[in-house]
């Protein structure tokens, strides 16, 4: 078991979730796409929003695909001007 698997197992145990239901690669891919195409601080916020949507009944794969499409289609001119990503 690697460090990510250990962390997910521990976090799931803390939250009474089944770690088998956590699609780590999909969440990491979504976070990467948001960080690279929108702004870095948007990655954890988007992962949280995905979790809220799934908690309200959204299909995780469908919701992640929709958010990935939004992020990868995000226009460059809407990106923040500051290099640290703190604006907006």
Backbone bond lengths (Angstrom), bond angles and torsions (degrees), N, CA, C in turn:
res aa  C-N    CA-C-N  psi(-1)  N-CA   C-N-CA  omega(-1)  CA-C   N-CA-C  phi
1 X - - - 1.454 - - 1.529 108.41 -
2 X 1.332 116.38 126.89 1.459 119.84 -179.96 1.532 110.84 -86.35
3 X 1.318 115.91 177.58 1.466 121.39 -175.58 1.528 111.96 -61.09
4 X 1.330 117.77 -40.62 1.463 120.74 179.50 1.525 110.06 -64.39
5 X 1.310 116.74 -45.06 1.468 120.19 179.32 1.527 111.57 -61.79
6 X 1.340 116.22 -40.28 1.461 120.10 177.72 1.528 110.79 -64.10
7 X 1.338 115.81 -43.93 1.461 119.62 -179.92 1.527 110.81 -63.26
8 X 1.324 117.20 -47.34 1.468 120.64 -179.04 1.527 110.08 -61.87
9 X 1.326 117.03 -42.55 1.469 120.38 178.51 1.528 110.73 -61.04
10 X 1.326 117.35 -43.87 1.463 121.03 -179.79 1.527 111.42 -67.49
11 X 1.327 116.97 -44.17 1.464 120.71 179.48 1.528 110.38 -64.27
12 X 1.323 116.88 -41.08 1.462 120.34 178.35 1.520 110.96 -64.90
13 X 1.313 116.90 -40.37 1.464 119.75 177.60 1.528 110.25 -61.81
14 X 1.311 116.42 -40.93 1.465 121.35 179.91 1.531 111.20 -64.01
15 X 1.335 116.61 -34.45 1.466 122.01 -176.19 1.521 113.19 -100.19
16 X 1.336 116.89 5.03 1.465 122.58 -178.47 1.535 111.20 57.11
17 X 1.337 115.22 48.42 1.463 122.12 177.66 1.523 109.34 -116.34
18 X 1.322 115.44 159.72 1.459 121.67 177.07 1.527 108.44 -90.66
19 X 1.334 119.05 115.35 1.465 120.46 -179.48 1.526 113.47 -60.75
20 X 1.312 117.09 -23.66 1.468 119.81 177.92 1.532 111.68 -67.01
21 X 1.326 116.59 -18.55 1.461 120.79 -179.60 1.530 112.83 -88.88
22 X 1.328 116.93 -0.71 1.463 121.21 -177.01 1.528 108.89 -98.15
23 X 1.327 115.69 115.54 1.463 121.36 179.30 1.531 108.23 -91.41
24 X 1.325 115.63 80.54 1.469 121.48 -175.63 1.528 111.98 -56.01
25 X 1.334 119.67 -48.59 1.474 118.42 -179.81 1.529 113.43 -57.68
26 X 1.322 117.18 -38.35 1.474 120.08 -179.85 1.523 110.30 -65.89
27 X 1.327 117.47 -43.11 1.466 120.74 179.86 1.524 110.42 -65.59
28 X 1.337 116.65 -42.32 1.467 119.79 179.14 1.520 111.61 -65.34
29 X 1.330 116.90 -39.14 1.469 120.08 177.79 1.528 110.54 -64.02
30 X 1.327 116.08 -43.08 1.466 119.69 177.92 1.526 110.43 -61.31
31 X 1.321 116.89 -46.87 1.466 120.30 179.57 1.520 111.45 -60.34
32 X 1.327 116.75 -41.06 1.463 120.58 177.90 1.521 110.84 -61.55
33 X 1.334 116.66 -46.12 1.462 120.24 -177.64 1.524 111.77 -63.64
34 X 1.320 116.75 -39.65 1.466 119.70 177.66 1.525 109.99 -68.20
35 X 1.330 116.96 -45.45 1.465 120.45 -178.86 1.519 111.80 -60.56
36 X 1.313 117.39 -39.45 1.467 120.92 -176.44 1.519 113.80 -83.91
37 X 1.330 117.66 -29.33 1.468 120.19 -174.22 1.518 114.69 -105.81
38 X 1.313 117.08 -20.67 1.461 119.85 -178.08 1.526 108.70 -116.08
39 X 1.330 117.41 -78.00 1.458 122.65 173.30 1.520 108.61 -168.33
40 X 1.326 115.44 148.75 1.468 120.55 -175.35 1.521 114.19 -56.03
41 X 1.328 119.37 -47.53 1.467 117.93 -179.41 1.531 113.30 -64.18
42 X 1.310 116.27 -16.21 1.458 119.38 177.49 1.517 113.23 -71.84
43 X 1.333 117.87 -19.47 1.461 120.90 -176.96 1.529 112.52 -63.85
44 X 1.334 119.53 -54.43 1.468 117.57 179.53 1.530 112.79 -67.33
45 X 1.313 116.73 -33.07 1.467 119.38 178.61 1.527 109.62 -65.10
46 X 1.325 116.59 -41.49 1.461 120.78 179.08 1.525 110.80 -66.07
47 X 1.328 117.28 -39.83 1.463 119.79 176.36 1.530 110.05 -61.47
48 X 1.303 117.19 -40.10 1.461 121.07 176.20 1.528 110.76 -62.50
49 X 1.335 116.46 -46.59 1.461 120.47 179.43 1.526 111.24 -60.25
50 X 1.324 116.55 -38.72 1.463 120.52 175.61 1.524 109.48 -59.60
51 X 1.313 116.91 -45.35 1.459 120.97 178.86 1.515 112.94 -61.78
52 X 1.324 116.51 -40.69 1.465 120.19 177.61 1.527 109.47 -62.90
53 X 1.321 116.82 -45.46 1.468 120.49 -179.94 1.526 111.29 -61.43
54 X 1.320 116.57 -43.94 1.465 120.78 179.25 1.532 109.70 -65.50
55 X 1.316 117.18 -39.95 1.456 120.78 176.99 1.512 112.84 -62.00
56 X 1.305 115.99 -25.46 1.470 120.42 178.50 1.528 111.85 -92.87
57 X 1.339 115.89 5.44 1.457 119.09 173.44 1.515 116.48 110.55
58 X 1.317 118.34 -2.05 1.466 119.81 178.93 1.526 110.36 -68.09
59 X 1.308 115.98 147.35 1.459 120.96 174.35 1.526 107.77 -70.67
60 X 1.333 118.64 126.18 1.465 120.37 -176.25 1.525 113.49 -58.74
61 X 1.314 117.55 -41.68 1.469 120.31 -178.47 1.521 111.07 -67.12
62 X 1.318 116.78 -42.16 1.470 121.02 -179.47 1.523 110.37 -66.40
63 X 1.327 116.72 -45.45 1.461 120.28 -179.43 1.522 111.28 -64.67
64 X 1.335 117.55 -43.09 1.470 120.57 179.04 1.521 110.78 -64.76
65 X 1.316 117.39 -39.56 1.466 120.66 178.46 1.523 110.92 -63.54
66 X 1.324 116.72 -41.58 1.471 120.42 178.72 1.522 111.22 -64.22
67 X 1.327 116.68 -43.56 1.465 119.70 179.35 1.525 111.93 -68.21
68 X 1.322 117.00 -36.66 1.466 120.39 176.74 1.525 110.11 -63.21
69 X 1.317 116.50 -43.93 1.470 120.10 178.30 1.525 110.93 -61.79
70 X 1.324 116.56 -40.85 1.468 120.08 177.48 1.523 110.32 -61.88
71 X 1.327 116.71 -45.78 1.469 120.99 -178.01 1.517 112.26 -67.06
72 X 1.326 117.25 -44.69 1.469 119.36 -176.63 1.524 111.74 -73.13
73 X 1.323 117.11 -19.95 1.456 120.21 176.11 1.516 113.40 -96.66
74 X 1.325 116.53 3.98 1.464 120.91 -177.40 1.514 109.72 -64.18
75 X 1.316 118.56 124.57 1.473 120.72 -178.11 1.526 112.15 -66.61
76 X 1.310 115.18 138.67 1.464 121.12 -178.76 1.524 111.64 -59.61
77 X 1.320 117.56 -31.61 1.462 119.87 -178.21 1.527 112.39 -74.25
78 X 1.323 117.76 -6.99 1.462 120.74 175.78 1.522 111.54 -95.54
79 X 1.330 115.90 -5.52 1.471 119.95 179.22 1.522 109.36 -69.10
80 X 1.316 118.06 152.12 1.465 120.80 179.92 1.520 111.41 -66.37
81 X 1.316 115.88 149.47 1.454 121.54 -178.93 1.526 111.95 -76.40
82 X 1.319 117.40 -33.50 1.469 120.73 -177.12 1.520 110.84 -71.87
83 X 1.328 117.76 134.35 1.459 120.04 -178.39 1.523 114.09 -66.10
84 X 1.322 118.67 -21.25 1.463 120.39 -179.86 1.518 112.87 -86.06
85 X 1.324 117.44 -4.62 1.451 121.83 176.76 1.515 114.62 74.81
86 X 1.336 117.28 16.61 1.456 119.65 -177.17 1.526 113.74 -84.34
87 X 1.318 117.54 -15.78 1.467 117.30 179.72 1.511 109.12 -79.78
88 X 1.305 114.96 161.57 1.457 125.30 -177.62 1.464 111.57 74.99
